[in-house]
Amino acid sequence: MALLARSRDLISPLLHPVSTLNTILIFLHLRRPNPWEPPTLLDSLISSPLNYICTILYRLILVLRGHPFHPPKDKSPIRVVCLSDTHSLTLPPSAVPDGDVLIHCGDLTNSGTPKDIQAQIDWLSWIQGRYKYKIVIGGNHDGWLDREVRKKGLCGGDRKQRVQWKNLIYLEGRLVTLEFEDGRGRGGKRKLNIFGRGDVPRCGGDDFAFQYDRGKHPWKGAIPDETDVLITHGPPIHHRDLGLGCAGLLEEVWRVKPKLHVFGHIHWGHGRESIYFDECQRAYETLLSKSAKGFFWDMVPSARWMDALNILRYGVSSLLWKWIMLGPGSNNGGLMVNASVMYGNTGKLKNRVSVVDL
């Protein structure tokens, strides 16, 4: 029997050459081991060279368009400090910039127990600064915050236990209106409408919080029209998401068009991306939403080629309109920020905290 098992082990790689080659490429770091890691150049070319080239083109267009918006010239800016995915770890005070609003986009903990959640609340509450408001939502690792997970007793601790939110505002499908004094001596106030919700497409077991099946997303009509700042735990599809974001969330974001959308969840997606809700963005999202059949099929003319040409056409048009017709400072777009401070899956908080002036 031992000889038979050993023979099977030797023959198996020969029967599955593609799998064996893929394993070797992963070992050599030429391909990614799973979808939660960033794709390598080889991954991108095998999947779709057209998508890869158009993504570079689209990001170049965004860079050339400049800042998507600027704070009002006649009023004090509202500084929003954003972080996400601390996973039971804390940052030193020097790593968290001062601001008017501090936002945490979920995955406060790894275990999701009330004890660990309380520890993160205590840390966020302790962070010094001139923050007038501190806002938190839950993530899929914060099991105790989900009523259904809590009822099933899957997150440790007493089901009836409570956490003390202290000076934090916890949002779970709720809109708050925040007021800020205009610090330039002109009197009056500025307001921000902020909506937060932690739901994400299913990515784990029953002990994970706020999960939904992709075909039954909860986003349609869920975000109030007046939302200025949207906080979600997961990203919309095609934006700072490694292709793992939610299409339903993207549709809702198009409907509401918030000035700032902050999220986390996909650690390797950390960074920011300008959003204009225009034909160029629509062409880019349409291209990525269509199934790519691989390297050789991308060489065959198809409807995807037209989407690629539309990215170029509308992108050039947007640049000409801005720099020839309107000039610097004319953009009126929005911003998406993946605020994860966890550096990939290293277990270390190495990503910089994001700061946005509104």
C-alpha positions in Angstrom: 0.0 0.0 0.0 2.8 2.4 0.9 4.5 1.7 -2.5 1.1 2.4 -4.3 0.7 5.6 -2.4 4.2 6.7 -3.3 3.7 5.9 -7.0 0.5 8.0 -6.9 2.4 10.9 -5.5 5.0 10.7 -8.3 2.5 10.3 -11.1 0.0 12.9 -10.0 2.1 16.0 -11.1 2.5 14.4 -14.5 -1.3 14.0 -14.9 -1.9 17.6 -14.0 0.9 19.6 -15.7 -1.0 22.9 -15.7 -1.6 22.8 -11.9 2.1 21.8 -11.4 3.3 24.7 -13.6 1.0 27.1 -11.7 2.4 25.9 -8.4 6.0 26.5 -9.6 5.1 30.0 -10.8 3.5 30.8 -7.5 6.7 29.6 -5.7 8.7 31.9 -7.9 6.4 34.8 -7.1 5.4 35.1 -10.8 1.8 34.4 -10.0 -0.3 35.3 -7.0 -1.3 32.5 -4.6 -4.9 33.7 -4.1 -7.3 36.5 -5.2 -6.6 38.5 -2.0 -3.1 39.1 -3.1 -2.3 41.8 -5.8 -2.0 40.3 -9.3 1.5 40.0 -10.8 2.4 41.2 -14.3 2.0 37.7 -15.5 -1.4 37.3 -13.8 -2.6 40.5 -15.6 -1.3 39.4 -19.0 -2.7 35.9 -18.8 -6.1 37.2 -17.6 -6.4 40.1 -20.0 -3.7 42.4 -21.5 -6.5 44.7 -22.7 -7.7 45.2 -19.1 -4.2 45.7 -17.9 -3.3 48.4 -20.6 -6.6 50.2 -20.1 -6.2 50.3 -16.4 -2.9 52.0 -16.8 -4.4 54.4 -19.3 -7.3 55.2 -17.0 -5.1 55.9 -14.0 -2.9 58.1 -16.2 -6.0 60.1 -17.2 -7.0 60.5 -13.6 -3.5 61.8 -12.7 -3.6 64.3 -15.6 -7.0 65.6 -14.5 -5.5 66.7 -11.2 -7.3 66.9 -7.8 -10.9 65.9 -8.1 -12.0 68.8 -5.9 -10.7 71.5 -3.6 -12.0 72.8 -0.3 -14.1 76.0 -0.5 -11.9 79.0 -0.7 -14.1 81.2 1.5 -14.5 78.6 4.3 -12.3 76.5 6.6 -11.6 73.0 5.2 -12.9 70.0 7.2 -10.1 67.6 7.7 -11.2 63.9 7.6 -8.7 61.4 8.9 -9.4 57.8 7.7 -8.2 54.4 8.7 -9.5 50.9 8.5 -8.5 47.3 9.3 -6.4 47.6 12.4 -7.3 44.0 13.4 -6.8 44.4 17.2 -3.5 46.4 16.7 -2.9 50.0 17.5 -0.9 52.8 15.9 1.4 55.2 17.8 0.1 58.7 18.3 2.6 60.1 15.7 1.0 57.9 13.0 -2.5 59.4 13.3 -2.6 63.0 12.0 -4.7 65.6 13.6 -8.1 66.5 12.1 -11.7 67.4 12.5 -13.2 63.9 12.0 -11.6 60.6 12.6 -13.2 57.6 10.7 -12.6 53.9 11.2 -14.0 51.7 8.4 -14.2 48.4 10.3 -12.3 45.3 11.1 -11.4 46.8 14.4 -10.5 43.3 15.6 -9.4 39.8 14.5 -11.6 37.8 16.9 -14.7 39.9 17.0 -15.2 39.4 20.8 -16.7 42.3 22.9 -13.5 42.4 24.9 -11.3 43.0 21.8 -13.8 45.5 20.4 -13.8 47.4 23.6 -10.0 47.5 23.6 -10.1 49.2 20.1 -12.8 51.6 21.2 -10.7 52.6 24.2 -7.7 53.2 21.9 -9.7 55.3 19.4 -11.3 57.2 22.2 -7.8 57.9 23.7 -6.3 59.3 20.5 -5.5 62.9 21.1 -6.2 65.8 18.7 -8.8 68.4 17.9 -11.2 65.8 16.5 -14.7 67.1 17.1 -16.2 63.7 16.0 -14.9 60.1 15.8 -17.0 57.7 13.7 -16.8 53.9 13.6 -18.5 51.1 11.6 -18.1 47.4 11.9 -16.3 45.0 9.5 -16.6 41.3 8.8 -14.1 40.5 11.6 -16.1 42.4 14.2 -18.6 39.5 14.8 -20.1 40.7 18.1 -21.4 43.9 16.4 -23.6 41.8 14.1 -26.9 41.0 16.0 -27.3 37.6 14.1 -23.8 36.5 14.9 -24.2 37.6 18.5 -27.5 35.7 18.9 -25.8 32.5 17.7 -23.0 32.9 20.3 -20.3 32.7 17.6 -18.1 35.6 18.7 -17.2 34.8 22.3 -18.3 36.6 25.5 -21.7 37.0 27.0 -24.5 37.7 24.3 -26.0 40.3 26.6 -22.7 42.1 27.2 -22.4 45.6 26.0 -19.5 47.8 24.8 -19.1 51.4 25.9 -18.7 53.6 22.8 -17.5 56.6 24.9 -16.9 59.6 22.5 -17.3 57.5 19.4 -20.3 57.5 17.0 -21.1 54.0 15.8 -23.0 53.8 12.5 -24.8 50.7 11.3 -27.1 51.8 8.4 -27.5 55.3 9.9 -27.0 58.8 8.7 -25.7 61.6 11.0 -25.3 65.3 10.3 -22.2 66.8 11.8 -21.7 70.6 12.3 -18.4 72.4 12.2 -17.6 76.0 13.1 -16.0 78.1 10.3 -12.7 78.9 11.8 -12.0 81.9 9.5 -13.9 84.3 11.6 -16.9 84.7 9.2 -19.3 83.0 11.5 -21.7 80.4 10.3 -21.3 76.6 10.2 -20.4 73.9 7.8 -22.3 70.5 7.7 -21.4 67.0 6.6 -23.9 64.3 6.1 -22.2 61.0 6.9 -23.7 57.5 6.3 -22.0 54.3 7.4 -22.7 50.6 6.9 -20.4 47.6 7.3 -22.0 45.0 5.0 -19.6 43.0 2.7 -20.0 40.1 0.1 -19.7 36.7 1.8 -16.1 35.9 2.5 -16.0 33.6 5.5 -17.9 31.4 8.0 -20.9 32.1 10.1 -18.8 33.9 12.7 -18.0 36.7 10.2 -20.2 39.7 10.5 -22.4 41.7 8.1 -22.1 39.2 5.2 -24.5 38.9 2.2 -24.6 36.8 -0.9 -23.5 38.8 -4.0 -26.8 38.0 -5.8 -28.8 39.5 -2.9 -26.9 42.7 -2.0 -28.6 45.1 0.4 -27.5 48.4 -1.2 -30.4 49.3 -3.6 -31.8 52.5 -2.3 -30.0 52.0 1.1 -27.9 55.2 1.0 -29.6 58.5 1.7 -29.5 61.0 -1.3 -28.0 63.7 0.9 -24.9 61.7 1.9 -21.7 63.7 1.6 -19.4 61.1 3.1 -20.1 57.4 2.7 -18.4 54.9 4.9 -18.5 51.2 4.0 -16.3 48.3 5.1 -15.9 46.8 1.6 -15.2 48.6 -1.7 -17.3 48.9 -4.8 -16.3 46.7 -7.7 -13.4 48.0 -10.0 -12.1 50.5 -7.5 -9.2 49.7 -5.1 -10.6 46.2 -4.7 -8.5 43.6 -6.6 -11.7 42.7 -8.4 -13.4 41.6 -5.2 -15.7 44.6 -4.6 -19.5 44.7 -4.9 -21.3 45.6 -8.1 -24.5 46.4 -6.2 -22.6 49.0 -4.1 -21.1 50.6 -7.2 -24.6 51.0 -8.6 -25.8 52.7 -5.4 -22.7 55.0 -5.3 -23.4 56.1 -8.9 -27.0 57.0 -7.8 -25.9 59.0 -4.7 -22.5 60.3 -5.9 -21.0 61.1 -2.5 -18.1 63.6 -2.4 -16.0 61.1 -0.3 -16.3 57.3 -0.1 -14.1 55.6 2.5 -13.7 51.9 2.9 -11.1 49.1 3.7 -11.4 45.3 3.7 -9.1 44.7 0.7 -5.7 45.4 2.4 -3.7 45.5 -0.8 -6.1 48.0 -2.3 -4.9 50.8 0.0 -4.8 54.2 -1.7 -7.1 56.7 -3.3 -8.8 57.2 -6.6 -10.6 60.2 -8.1 -14.2 59.6 -9.2 -16.1 61.7 -11.7 -19.2 59.7 -12.5 -18.8 60.5 -16.2 -18.6 58.6 -19.5 -14.9 57.8 -19.1 -15.4 56.1 -15.8 -18.5 54.3 -17.2 -16.4 53.0 -20.1 -13.7 51.8 -17.8 -16.1 50.0 -15.4 -18.0 48.5 -18.4 -14.8 47.0 -19.8 -13.8 45.5 -16.5 -17.3 44.1 -15.9 -17.2 42.1 -19.2 -15.7 38.6 -18.9 -12.1 38.5 -20.1 -11.3 35.2 -21.9 -7.5 35.5 -21.8 -4.5 36.6 -23.7 -5.3 35.3 -27.1 -9.0 36.3 -27.1 -8.0 39.9 -26.4 -6.3 40.0 -29.7 -9.6 39.3 -31.5 -11.8 42.4 -32.2 -14.8 42.5 -29.9 -17.2 44.9 -28.0 -14.5 45.1 -25.4 -12.3 46.9 -27.9 -15.0 49.6 -28.2 -15.0 50.1 -24.5 -11.3 50.5 -24.5 -11.5 53.1 -27.3 -14.3 54.9 -25.3 -11.9 55.1 -22.3 -9.4 56.9 -24.6 -12.0 59.0 -26.3 -13.8 60.3 -23.3 -10.5 60.5 -21.3 -8.9 62.8 -23.9 -12.1 64.8 -24.1 -12.2 65.3 -20.3 -8.6 66.5 -20.3 -9.2 69.0 -23.1 -12.3 70.3 -21.4 -10.5 70.8 -18.1 -7.2 72.3 -19.3 -8.3 74.3 -22.3 -11.9 75.3 -21.5 -12.0 75.5 -17.7 -8.4 75.6 -16.4 -6.8 74.5 -13.1 -9.0 74.0 -10.1 -12.1 73.3 -12.1 -12.7 69.7 -11.2 -15.9 68.8 -9.5 -15.5 65.1 -8.8 -15.3 62.9 -5.7 -12.8 60.7 -4.1 -12.7 57.0 -3.1 -10.2 56.0 -0.4 -9.2 52.5 0.7 -8.0 53.4 4.2 -6.7 50.0 5.3 -3.6 50.5 7.4 -2.9 46.8 7.5 -0.1 46.1 5.0 -1.4 43.2 3.0 -1.6 40.0 5.0 1.6 40.7 7.0 -0.1 41.4 10.3 1.6 44.8 10.5 0.1 48.3 10.3 2.4 49.8 7.8 0.1 51.7 5.4 -0.2 55.4 6.0 -3.3 56.9 7.5 -5.3 58.8 4.8 -6.2 62.5 5.2 -8.8 64.3 3.0 -9.7 68.0 3.2 -13.3 68.7 2.3 
